[in-house]
Amino acid sequence: MESYLQENFDVRSKHSSTEVLERWRNLCGVVKNPKRRFRFTANLSKRHEADAMRKTNQSLIFGFSTLQEKLRIAVLVSKAAIQFLMGVSPSDYTVPEEVKAAGFQVCADELGSIVEGHDVKKLKFHNGVSGIAEKLSTSITDGLTTDNDLFNRRQEIYGINRFAESEPRGFWVFVWEALQDMTLMILGVCAFVSLIVGLAMEGWPKGAHDGLGIVASILLVVFVTATSDYRQSLQFRDLDKEKKKIIIHATRNGFRQKLSIYDLLPGDIVHLGIGDQVPADGLFVSGFSVSIDESSLTGESEPVMVNAENPFMLSGTKIQDGSCKMMVATVGMRTQWGKLMATLSEGGDDETPLQVKLNGVATIIGKAGLFFAVVTFAVLVQGLFSHKLEEGTIWSWSGDEALKMLEFFAVAVTIVVVAVPEGLPLAVTLSLAFAMKKMMNDKALVRHLAACETMGSATCICSDKTGTLTTNHMTVVKTCICMNVKEISNTDGASSLRSELPESAAKLVLQSIFSNTGGEVVVNKDGKREILGSPTETAILELGLSLGGDFQEVRQASKLVKVEPFNSTKKRMGVVVELPEGGLRAHCKGASEIVLASCDKVINSNGEVVTLDEAAINYLKATIDQFANEALRTLCLAYMELENGLLPDNPIPVSGYTCIGIVGIKDPVRPGVKESVAVCRSAGITVRMVTGDNINTAKAIARECGILTDDGIAIEGPDFREKNLEELIELIPKIQVFNEISSREMEEINVFKGILDNYVFVAVLGITVIFQIIIVEFLGTFANTTPLTFSQWFVCLFIGFLGMPIAAGLKKIPV
């Protein structure tokens, strides 16, 4: 099946082109009901519309870039072009009366044309982002105000951030679709003819028995099918709602708070970071090093830089690097993503690899069934015609003979109905959806059906550590600041640490914590202090607050000049701040080993900056290992004075820092993890941990979870990549903790190569063969077997070897 699909149709397990899928479905739909077979898969006609829209977006952006280049040249040629760019007469835009009456000065269509068209000219006419904010009656700093009538009028004028969804189909639509099955149509014709002939020959009610029996069977099949499909459509709709629940951070009423993306309105100030999806079309307000991946909208893989000069952000795109604040401009179906989603709302997902193969099996079996049905019908008709030729009554037909012909036809149709497993791919879909629903009940949301496909045969689970095996609720419990280790698992410990720190060192610690962070300390609408940000940032900010620091005071005392957000490649983040007394200072925070390696000085217990000698390095490394062995996640804080300044385009330095200290963060193991690992182990499933944390931290938590056993191995990425094939074959079954493993390099390793060199595999294979021979040849009395001849053994071995290419094909199914 694998080679048949690839050679004849180029159907791949994933990411097949629309044209290939269309050809494949045309073939699959020949025998049975294609509507039902492909109900929960991608709607190819909708995909064509989406592709056309993406090409339009791409050409618009390309056209905009070309126009911008022409205008740039024109600016250099004459001042007239500058006036063309900058000068726009107020008569070019008139505010609609209903918008004015609602208390706004710009309409939704105008906002949409500015953002989608990247129209710098219109944006400048409206006095930039601040001018748009004023016309939307919002504040760039405090966001929308929700406690007045203006908020409700805003919804009426600009709409809500929801995409148009197709109306749920009723039960009778599924009944109609079930009736589209070709075999049911043929059976319906048979029932009609049978009724006419039966009534004409035998009268009512005896002559209607056969016809009504066929009608009853058709109705039974139709209603059972429609009921199953209708219930499944409701289940899929529930799953879809779960997948779309996305929470973002936004500022409203002067407070930063969590909101659903569906609650966003034009004028909202949204906070975005690496990996976030832009929830609506908007304008960049402030931020650092922001680049956006627009491939989902335009097909272009190159990231787009967003800044004050290019402030346009489109919904559906993703933040690839940096962090920023964005003001929402248009929402819902007025966004470019909304228009694209209108075409994709019924698009569905690609078939899973197993569904593709089963569709192929169903089609091949269907063709064979159709062939045998035709042959059977021809043979039966030929027998009837031969009999009539012998009797010389070829031109004379009775009602019984007509019914016999109808019976032959019904037999042929029955062969097709029985032989063609049209419901097989759909049955797989339903079972996978049922598995998704069961997992949802266990608080595990699976977003794609294909993910459930290989779970049943899994023998190994590779799990991340943070947030999966642990609770992701982090707290700083130990510190090593100014070369002194201190336990601060309670408030008294933090107060004691603050009293022991020299004043200069304490100020540096607080400035490093509060300036170099992706989180924020805010006062919520209940008047209580709240920390927003990732769990790691929250833990560090809690430390700063427990040391008596004031987040707002420290942030306002110095000005942020440059920010390099954290990412998994660098494993560090840095900021440059302008000090009140003048001068620039860089702060760095990240993985302890990496940041410590970039330091050449350290703050000692007296608060003095001294050279980081070998003894100090060994002491700090031993501290890191001690924290890690206690299952603590370690981060190092450092700073440096930029005496020569920093050019805006230059990156923050990566060496020459002064080490402030190391913090140990406790992330407790999630309840039930140890028991779950034990259940997996008893079921023959190996659980492995894959993490980017310190190897000692990973080992300590793996032991606590029951993953790392006495005979297990924990290995780091660089060590793993240095192993040769023989060493890998011996190591891989024993490895239980992977640290700093690159998935791209893992893909280049063929773990099946040299499998026959594995003595365990060869031994099991050999023993299995020997026992089979003994059972068949010598244990006939006990095992109820008969000794085989040489030719019979040859056939058995040949059939057995057929399993190897089948296994090779199954190995290609992505896990």
C-alpha positions in Angstrom: 0.0 0.0 0.0 2.9 2.4 0.9 4.6 1.9 -2.5 1.2 2.0 -4.4 0.3 5.3 -2.9 3.7 6.9 -3.6 4.3 5.5 -7.1 0.8 6.1 -8.5 -0.5 9.1 -6.6 2.4 10.6 -4.5 0.1 10.6 -1.4 2.3 11.2 1.6 1.5 10.5 5.3 1.7 14.3 5.9 1.5 17.6 4.0 0.3 16.2 0.6 -0.5 18.9 -1.9 -4.2 19.8 -2.6 -3.9 18.5 -6.2 -2.6 15.1 -5.1 -5.4 14.7 -2.5 -8.0 15.7 -5.0 -6.8 13.1 -7.5 -6.7 10.5 -4.7 -10.2 11.3 -3.5 -11.7 11.2 -7.0 -10.4 7.6 -7.2 -11.5 6.7 -3.6 -15.0 8.1 -4.4 -15.7 5.8 -7.3 -17.1 2.9 -5.4 -18.9 4.3 -2.4 -20.2 7.4 -0.7 -17.3 10.0 -0.8 -19.2 12.6 1.3 -19.3 10.3 4.3 -15.8 8.9 3.7 -14.2 12.3 3.8 -16.6 14.1 6.2 -14.1 14.8 9.0 -11.1 15.6 6.7 -10.0 18.7 4.8 -12.5 20.4 2.4 -10.3 20.7 -0.7 -12.5 23.3 -2.4 -12.2 25.6 0.7 -8.4 25.0 0.6 -8.3 26.3 -3.0 -10.0 29.5 -1.8 -7.5 29.9 1.1 -4.5 29.4 -1.2 -5.8 32.0 -3.5 -6.2 34.4 -0.6 -2.7 33.7 0.6 -1.3 34.5 -2.9 -3.3 37.7 -2.9 -1.9 38.6 0.5 1.6 37.9 -0.7 1.2 39.9 -3.9 -0.2 42.8 -1.8 2.7 42.8 0.5 5.2 42.4 -2.4 3.4 45.3 -4.2 3.6 47.4 -1.1 7.3 46.8 -0.8 7.8 47.7 -4.5 5.7 50.9 -4.1 7.7 51.8 -1.0 11.0 51.4 -2.9 9.7 53.6 -5.7 8.6 56.2 -3.3 12.0 56.1 -1.6 13.7 56.8 -4.9 11.1 59.6 -5.6 12.0 61.2 -2.2 15.6 61.4 -3.3 14.6 63.0 -6.6 12.3 65.8 -5.5 10.5 67.3 -2.6 7.2 66.8 -4.4 7.3 63.1 -3.6 7.9 63.9 0.1 4.8 66.1 0.1 2.9 63.3 -1.6 4.0 61.0 1.2 3.4 63.3 4.1 0.6 65.6 3.0 -2.9 64.3 3.0 -5.8 66.6 2.8 -8.5 66.1 5.5 -11.1 65.7 2.7 -9.6 62.3 1.9 -11.4 60.8 4.9 -14.8 61.6 6.4 -15.9 60.0 9.7 -19.3 58.3 9.3 -22.1 59.9 11.3 -22.9 56.7 13.3 -19.2 56.5 14.4 -19.2 60.2 15.4 -22.5 59.7 17.3 -20.9 56.7 19.2 -18.0 58.9 20.4 -15.2 57.8 18.0 -13.4 59.5 15.2 -12.3 56.6 13.0 -14.3 53.8 11.5 -13.5 50.1 11.3 -13.0 50.1 7.5 -10.5 52.9 7.8 -8.6 51.0 10.5 -8.7 47.8 8.4 -7.3 49.6 5.3 -4.4 51.1 7.3 -3.3 47.8 8.9 -3.9 45.4 6.0 -2.5 47.8 3.4 0.4 48.8 5.6 -0.6 52.3 4.7 2.0 54.7 6.2 0.4 57.7 4.5 -3.0 57.2 6.2 -1.4 56.4 9.5 0.5 59.7 9.5 -2.7 61.5 8.5 -4.3 60.2 11.7 -1.2 61.4 13.7 0.3 57.9 14.1 -0.5 55.3 16.7 -1.1 57.8 19.4 -3.6 59.7 17.1 -5.4 56.4 16.3 -5.6 55.7 20.1 -7.1 59.1 20.7 -9.7 58.6 18.0 -10.6 55.2 19.4 -11.0 56.8 22.9 -8.4 54.6 24.5 -5.1 55.1 26.3 -1.8 53.6 25.2 -0.8 53.2 28.8 -4.1 52.4 30.6 -6.0 50.7 27.8 -9.8 50.7 27.5 -12.2 51.8 30.2 -15.0 49.3 30.7 -17.2 51.1 33.2 -19.1 53.4 30.8 -21.5 53.3 27.9 -18.7 53.8 25.5 -17.5 50.3 26.0 -20.9 48.8 24.8 -21.0 51.2 21.8 -17.6 50.1 20.9 -18.8 46.6 20.4 -21.7 47.8 18.3 -19.5 49.9 16.0 -16.4 47.7 15.6 -17.8 44.2 16.3 -16.4 41.4 18.4 -13.3 39.2 17.9 -15.1 36.1 16.7 -14.9 34.5 13.3 -18.0 33.5 11.4 -18.7 29.8 11.8 -20.9 27.6 9.7 -24.3 26.7 11.2 -24.4 23.3 12.8 -26.0 20.8 10.5 -29.2 19.2 11.6 -30.0 15.5 11.9 -31.9 15.4 8.6 -28.9 16.7 6.7 -27.0 13.7 7.8 -29.9 11.5 6.8 -29.7 13.0 3.3 -26.0 12.5 3.1 -26.3 8.9 4.2 -28.7 8.4 1.3 -26.1 9.6 -1.2 -24.4 6.2 -1.0 -24.4 4.7 -4.5 -25.1 1.1 -3.3 -28.1 2.3 -1.3 -29.4 4.1 -4.4 -29.0 0.9 -6.4 -30.8 -1.1 -3.6 -33.5 1.5 -3.7 -34.0 1.0 -7.4 -34.1 -2.8 -6.7 -36.7 -2.3 -4.0 -38.9 -0.2 -6.4 -38.7 -2.7 -9.2 -39.3 -5.6 -6.8 -42.4 -3.9 -5.4 -43.8 -3.2 -8.9 -43.1 -6.8 -10.2 -44.2 -8.4 -7.0 -47.5 -6.5 -6.8 -48.2 -7.2 -10.4 -47.5 -10.9 -10.1 -48.7 -11.8 -6.6 -50.7 -8.8 -5.4 -50.8 -7.2 -2.0 -49.4 -8.0 0.6 -47.5 -11.2 -0.5 -45.9 -9.5 -3.5 -44.6 -6.6 -1.5 -42.6 -8.6 1.0 -39.2 -8.6 -0.8 -39.5 -4.9 -1.8 -40.5 -3.7 1.6 -37.8 -5.8 3.2 -35.2 -4.1 1.1 -36.7 -0.7 2.0 -36.6 -1.5 5.7 -32.9 -2.5 5.5 -32.1 0.7 3.6 -33.9 2.8 6.2 -32.2 1.0 9.1 -28.7 1.6 7.6 -29.5 5.2 6.8 -30.8 6.1 10.3 -28.1 4.2 12.2 -25.5 5.9 10.0 -27.1 9.4 10.4 -27.4 9.0 14.1 -23.8 8.0 14.5 -22.6 10.8 12.3 -24.8 13.5 14.0 -23.6 12.6 17.4 -20.0 12.6 16.2 -20.4 16.1 14.6 -21.5 17.4 18.0 -18.5 15.8 19.6 -16.2 17.4 17.0 -17.8 20.8 17.7 -17.1 20.5 21.4 -13.5 19.5 20.7 -13.1 22.5 18.4 -14.3 24.9 21.1 -11.8 23.5 23.5 -9.0 24.0 21.0 -9.9 27.7 20.5 -9.8 28.7 24.2 -6.8 31.1 24.2 -5.9 33.5 27.0 -3.8 36.6 26.5 -2.5 39.5 28.7 -4.1 42.9 28.1 -4.3 46.2 29.9 -7.7 47.6 30.8 -8.7 50.2 33.3 -5.0 50.7 34.0 -4.5 47.1 35.1 -2.8 44.3 33.3 -5.1 41.3 33.3 -5.9 38.0 31.5 -8.5 38.0 28.8 -9.9 35.6 26.3 -9.1 36.5 22.7 -12.8 36.6 22.1 -13.2 39.6 24.5 -10.8 41.8 22.7 -12.0 45.1 21.2 -10.4 47.8 19.1 -8.4 50.0 21.4 -7.3 47.2 23.7 -3.6 47.1 24.6 -2.3 43.6 24.3 1.0 42.2 25.6 2.8 39.7 23.4 5.9 37.6 23.7 7.9 34.9 21.9 5.6 32.2 20.6 2.3 34.2 21.0 -0.1 34.4 18.1 -1.3 37.9 17.3 -5.0 37.7 18.2 -6.2 40.6 16.0 -5.0 43.2 13.5 -3.2 45.9 15.4 -0.5 48.5 15.6 2.9 48.3 17.4 3.0 50.5 20.5 6.3 49.7 22.1 8.7 46.8 22.4 12.1 45.4 21.6 13.6 43.2 18.8 10.1 42.1 17.6 10.1 39.9 14.5 7.0 38.2 13.2 6.4 35.0 11.2 3.8 35.8 8.6 4.0 32.4 6.8 0.5 31.4 7.8 -0.9 34.5 6.1 1.4 35.0 3.1 3.4 31.8 2.7 6.7 33.7 3.1 9.0 32.1 5.6 11.2 35.2 6.2 10.5 36.9 9.5 9.2 40.5 9.3 10.7 43.1 11.7 8.1 45.2 13.5 8.9 48.6 15.0 7.8 52.2 15.1 8.6 52.6 11.4 6.7 49.4 10.4 4.0 49.1 13.2 1.6 46.9 11.3 0.7 43.5 13.0 -1.7 41.1 11.4 -3.8 38.5 13.2 -2.9 34.9 12.8 0.9 35.6 12.6 3.3 34.6 15.4 5.9 36.5 17.4 9.2 34.8 16.5 11.4 37.0 18.7 11.1 39.9 21.1 8.2 41.2 23.1 5.9 44.2 22.6 2.7 46.0 23.4 0.1 46.2 20.6 -3.0 48.3 20.2 -5.9 46.3 18.6 -7.2 48.0 15.5 -9.7 45.6 13.9 -11.2 42.4 15.2 -13.2 39.3 14.0 -14.2 39.1 10.3 -12.7 42.5 9.5 -9.1 41.1 10.0 -7.2 39.5 7.2 -7.0 36.3 9.3 -10.8 36.4 9.7 -11.3 36.6 6.0 -9.0 33.7 5.6 -10.7 31.7 8.3 -14.0 32.2 6.6 -12.7 30.0 3.8 -11.1 27.5 6.2 -13.9 27.2 8.8 -15.1 24.1 7.0 -11.6 23.1 5.8 -11.0 20.4 8.3 -7.7 18.7 8.9 -5.6 16.5 6.7 -6.3 12.7 6.8 -4.2 10.9 9.3 -1.6 8.5 7.9 -3.7 5.5 8.8 -6.8 7.0 7.2 -4.9 7.6 3.9 -3.8 3.9 3.9 -7.3 2.6 4.9 -8.9 4.7 2.1 -6.5 3.0 -0.3 -7.3 -0.4 1.1 -11.1 0.4 0.9 -10.7 1.5 -2.7 -8.7 -1.5 -3.8 -11.1 -3.9 -2.1 -14.0 -2.0 -3.6 -12.6 -2.4 -7.1 -12.1 -6.1 -6.5 -15.6 -6.4 -5.0 -17.1 -4.5 -8.0 -15.2 -6.8 -10.4 -16.5 -10.0 -8.7 -20.0 -8.5 -8.5 -20.0 -8.0 -12.3 -18.6 -11.4 -12.9 -21.2 -13.0 -10.6 -24.0 -11.2 -12.2 -22.7 -12.1 -15.7 -22.4 -15.8 -14.8 -25.9 -16.0 -13.3 -27.5 -14.2 -16.3 -25.5 -16.4 -18.7 -26.9 -19.5 -16.9 -30.5 -18.1 -17.2 -30.0 -17.2 -20.9 -28.5 -20.6 -21.6 -31.5 -22.3 -20.0 -34.0 -20.2 -22.0 -32.0 -20.9 -25.3 -32.3 -24.6 -24.7 -36.0 -24.2 -24.1 -36.4 -21.9 -27.1 -38.1 -19.2 -25.0 -35.5 -16.5 -25.3 -38.1 -14.0 -26.5 -40.7 -15.0 -24.0 -40.3 -13.7 -20.4 -42.5 -14.5 -17.4 -42.8 -12.5 -14.2 -40.9 -15.1 -12.2 -38.0 -14.9 -14.7 -38.0 -11.1 -14.3 -37.9 -11.5 -10.6 -35.0 -13.9 -11.0 -33.1 -11.4 -13.0 -33.8 -8.8 -10.3 -32.6 -11.3 -7.7 -29.3 -11.8 -9.6 -28.8 -8.0 -9.7 -29.5 -7.8 -5.9 -26.9 -10.6 -5.3 -24.3 -8.5 -7.3 -25.2 -5.4 -5.3 -25.0 -7.3 -2.1 -21.5 -8.4 -3.0 -20.5 -4.8 -3.5 -22.1 -3.8 -0.2 -20.4 -6.5 1.8 -17.1 -6.4 0.1 -16.5 -2.6 0.1 -15.4 -1.4 3.6 -16.6 2.1 3.0 -17.0 2.7 6.7 -13.5 1.5 7.6 -11.8 4.9 7.4 -14.7 6.6 9.1 -14.6 4.0 11.9 -11.0 4.9 12.5 -11.9 8.6 12.7 -14.7 7.8 15.2 -12.5 5.7 17.4 -9.7 8.3 17.4 -12.3 11.0 18.2 -13.5 8.8 21.1 -9.9 8.5 22.3 -9.6 12.3 22.2 -12.8 12.7 24.2 -11.6 10.2 26.8 -8.3 12.0 27.1 -10.2 15.3 27.5 -12.0 13.8 30.5 -8.5 13.2 32.0 -7.6 16.9 31.4 -5.4 16.1 28.4 -6.3 18.0 25.2 -5.1 16.4 22.0 -5.4 18.9 19.1 -5.0 16.6 16.2 -6.5 13.2 15.5 -3.3 11.9 14.1 -1.7 12.2 17.6 -4.0 9.4 18.9 -3.1 7.1 16.1 0.1 5.6 17.4 -0.6 5.9 21.1 -1.9 2.4 21.4 1.3 0.8 20.2 3.7 3.2 22.0 6.5 1.5 23.8 8.4 4.7 24.8 7.2 8.1 26.1 9.5 11.0 25.9 8.3 13.8 28.2 9.4 17.3 28.9 10.2 18.2 32.5 9.0 21.7 33.2 5.2 22.0 33.4 4.7 18.4 32.4 6.3 16.3 35.1 6.4 19.3 37.4 3.7 21.7 38.5 5.3 24.8 36.8 4.6 26.8 40.0 8.1 27.9 40.9 9.6 29.5 44.0 13.1 30.6 44.9 14.2 28.6 47.9 18.0 29.0 47.9 20.4 31.8 46.8 24.1 32.3 46.5 24.5 36.1 46.5 27.8 37.8 47.2 29.3 34.3 47.5 27.1 33.4 50.5 24.6 30.5 50.3 21.3 31.3 52.0 18.0 29.3 52.3 15.0 31.5 51.9 12.1 29.1 51.8 10.1 31.5 54.0 9.7 35.2 54.6 12.1 35.3 57.5 14.8 33.8 55.3 14.4 36.6 52.8 14.4 39.3 55.5 17.6 37.8 56.9 19.2 37.7 53.5 18.3 41.4 52.9 19.9 42.4 56.2 23.1 40.6 55.4 23.6 42.1 52.0 25.7 45.3 51.6 23.6 48.2 50.4 25.3 48.5 47.1 24.9 44.8 46.4 21.2 44.9 47.4 20.5 47.7 44.9 22.3 45.7 42.2 20.2 42.6 43.0 16.9 44.5 42.9 17.8 46.4 39.7 18.8 43.1 38.0 15.6 41.4 39.1 13.2 44.2 38.3 14.8 45.5 35.1 15.9 42.3 33.4 12.5 40.5 33.4 9.7 39.6 31.0 7.2 39.8 33.8 5.5 42.6 35.6 4.2 43.5 39.1 0.8 45.2 38.8 -2.1 46.1 41.1 -5.3 44.3 40.0 -8.8 45.7 40.0 -9.3 44.4 43.5 -6.4 46.5 44.7 -4.2 43.5 45.4 -0.6 43.1 44.1 -0.3 40.6 41.3 2.7 39.2 39.5 2.3 38.5 35.7 4.7 36.5 33.6 6.1 33.1 33.1 6.5 30.8 36.2 10.3 31.4 36.2 9.9 35.2 36.0 7.2 35.1 38.7 9.6 33.3 41.1 12.4 35.8 40.5 10.0 38.8 41.0 8.7 37.2 44.2 12.3 37.1 45.5 12.8 40.8 44.6 9.5 41.7 46.4 10.4 39.6 49.5 13.8 41.5 49.7 11.8 44.7 50.1 12.1 46.0 46.6 9.5 48.2 44.8 9.0 47.1 41.2 7.6 50.4 39.9 10.2 52.5 41.7 13.2 50.5 40.4 11.7 50.6 36.8 11.1 54.3 36.9 14.5 55.1 38.3 16.3 53.9 35.2 15.4 53.9 31.5 15.4 50.7 29.4 17.6 51.3 26.3 17.8 47.8 24.8 16.2 44.4 25.5 17.2 41.0 24.2 14.4 38.6 25.3 15.1 35.0 26.4 15.0 32.3 23.8 15.9 28.6 24.0 18.9 29.0 21.7 20.8 31.6 23.7 19.4 30.4 27.1 19.8 33.9 28.4 18.2 37.3 28.3 19.7 40.8 28.7 18.8 44.4 29.0 20.7 47.7 28.9 19.5 50.5 31.3 20.4 54.1 31.4 21.3 55.0 35.0 19.9 58.1 36.8 23.4 59.4 37.4 24.4 58.8 33.8 26.0 55.9 32.0 24.8 52.6 30.8 24.6 49.2 32.6 23.9 45.8 31.1 22.1 43.1 33.0 22.2 39.4 32.1 20.2 36.4 33.4 20.0 32.8 32.2 21.3 29.3 32.5 23.9 29.2 35.3 26.7 27.5 33.3 26.3 29.8 30.3 26.1 33.1 32.2 28.9 32.2 34.7 31.2 31.4 31.7 30.7 35.0 30.5 31.8 36.5 33.9 35.3 37.5 34.8 34.5 39.3 38.1 32.2 38.6 41.1 30.8 40.5 44.0 32.3 39.3 47.3 30.6 39.2 50.8 31.7 42.8 51.4 29.9 44.0 48.3 33.2 44.6 46.5 33.8 43.7 42.8 36.8 41.3 42.7 38.4 39.1 40.0 36.7 35.8 39.5 39.7 33.5 40.2 39.8 29.7 40.0 38.8 29.2 43.6 35.7 31.4 43.2 34.8 29.6 40.0 35.1 26.2 41.6 33.0 27.4 44.6 30.2 28.7 42.3 30.2 25.6 40.2 30.0 23.4 43.3 27.1 25.6 44.5 25.3 25.1 41.1 25.8 21.3 41.4 24.6 21.3 45.0 21.4 23.2 44.0 20.9 20.9 41.0 21.3 17.8 43.1 18.5 19.1 45.3 16.3 19.2 42.2 16.5 23.0 42.0 16.5 24.9 38.7 19.4 27.4 38.8 19.8 30.8 37.2 22.7 33.2 37.3 22.4 37.0 37.6 25.2 39.2 36.2 25.8 42.8 35.2 28.5 45.0 33.5 29.1 48.7 33.2 29.2 49.9 29.6 31.8 52.6 29.9 32.0 53.1 26.2 28.3 53.2 25.6 26.3 51.0 23.2 25.3 51.8 19.6 21.6 51.1 18.9 22.3 48.5 16.3 25.0 46.6 18.3 24.0 43.5 20.4 24.4 43.4 24.1 27.9 42.1 25.0 28.2 38.4 25.8 31.3 38.5 28.0 33.0 40.7 30.6 30.2 40.5 33.2 30.3 40.6 37.0 28.5 37.7 38.7 25.9 39.0 41.2 24.7 35.6 42.3 22.9 32.3 41.7 19.3 31.5 42.6 17.8 28.0 43.1 14.2 27.6 42.0 12.0 24.8 43.3 9.5 23.4 40.8 7.6 20.6 42.7 6.8 17.3 40.9 3.2 17.1 39.8 1.0 14.9 42.0 0.4 11.5 40.5 3.4 11.5 38.2 5.4 8.9 40.2 2.3 6.6 40.1 1.7 7.2 36.4 5.4 6.4 35.6 5.1 3.1 37.6 1.9 2.2 35.7 3.7 2.8 32.4 6.6 0.8 33.5 4.4 -2.2 34.5 2.7 -2.0 31.1 6.1 -2.3 29.3 6.3 1.4 28.4 9.6 3.1 29.0 9.4 6.7 30.2 12.2 9.1 29.3 12.8 12.7 30.3 14.0 15.2 27.7 14.9 18.6 29.1 17.2 21.6 28.6 17.9 22.1 32.3 21.1 21.3 34.2 21.9 17.6 34.0 22.0 17.2 37.8 18.7 19.0 38.2 17.2 16.7 35.6 18.6 13.6 37.3 17.3 14.6 40.7 13.8 15.2 39.4 13.9 12.0 37.3 14.7 10.0 40.4 11.9 11.7 42.3 9.5 10.8 39.5 10.7 7.2 39.3 12.0 7.7 35.7 15.7 7.3 36.5 16.5 3.9 37.9 19.7 2.4 39.3 20.6 0.8 35.9 19.5 3.8 33.8 21.7 6.4 32.2 21.4 10.2 32.0 23.3 11.8 29.2 23.9 15.2 27.8 23.5 16.2 24.1 27.2 16.8 23.3 28.2 13.4 24.8 25.4 11.7 23.0 26.5 13.1 19.6 30.0 11.9 20.1 29.0 8.2 20.3 29.5 5.9 17.4 26.9 3.5 16.1 28.0 0.5 18.2 28.0 2.6 21.4 24.5 4.1 20.5 23.0 0.6 20.0 24.2 -0.3 23.5 23.3 3.0 25.1 19.9 3.9 23.7 17.9 1.2 25.5 19.4 2.3 28.8 19.1 6.1 28.4 16.3 7.5 30.7 17.3 11.2 30.8 18.3 13.3 27.8 19.7 16.7 28.4 20.2 19.5 25.8 19.3 17.1 22.9 18.8 18.7 19.5 15.8 17.2 17.7 17.2 18.1 14.3 20.3 16.0 14.9 18.3 13.2 16.4 16.4 12.8 13.1 19.7 12.1 11.3 20.3 8.9 13.4 18.8 5.7 12.0 18.3 3.6 15.2 17.2 0.6 13.1 20.6 0.4 11.4 22.6 -2.5 12.8 19.6 -4.0 14.6 20.8 -7.5 13.8 24.0 -6.7 15.7 21.8 -6.5 18.9 22.3 -9.9 20.6 19.0 -9.6 22.5 17.0 -9.1 19.3 18.9 -12.0 17.5 18.4 -14.3 20.5 14.7 -13.6 20.8 14.3 -14.2 17.0 16.3 -17.4 17.1 14.6 -18.8 20.1 11.2 -18.0 18.6 12.1 -19.9 15.4 13.4 -22.9 17.3 10.4 -23.2 19.5 8.1 -23.0 16.5 9.9 -25.8 14.8 9.8 -28.0 17.9 6.1 -27.3 18.5 5.1 -28.1 14.9 7.3 -31.1 14.3 7.5 -32.9 17.6 4.6 -31.7 19.8 1.7 -32.7 17.6 -0.1 -34.6 20.3 -0.1 -31.8 22.8 -0.3 -28.8 20.5 -2.7 -30.3 17.9 -0.2 -29.7 15.1 0.8 -31.7 12.0 4.5 -32.0 10.8 5.1 -29.9 7.6 6.8 -30.9 4.4 9.8 -28.9 3.1 7.6 -27.0 0.6 5.1 -26.1 3.3 7.9 -24.8 5.5 9.1 -22.7 2.6 5.6 -21.1 2.1 5.4 -20.4 5.8 8.8 -18.7 5.9 7.9 -16.7 2.7 4.7 -15.4 4.4 6.7 -14.6 7.5 9.3 -12.6 5.5 6.4 -10.5 4.0 6.0 -9.0 7.4 9.4 -7.2 7.1 8.4 -4.8 4.3 5.0 -4.3 6.1 6.9 -3.4 9.2 9.2 -1.1 7.3 6.1 0.7 5.8 4.5 1.0 9.3 7.8 2.5 10.6 7.3 5.5 8.3 4.1 6.5 10.1 5.2 9.6 12.1 5.1 9.3 15.9 
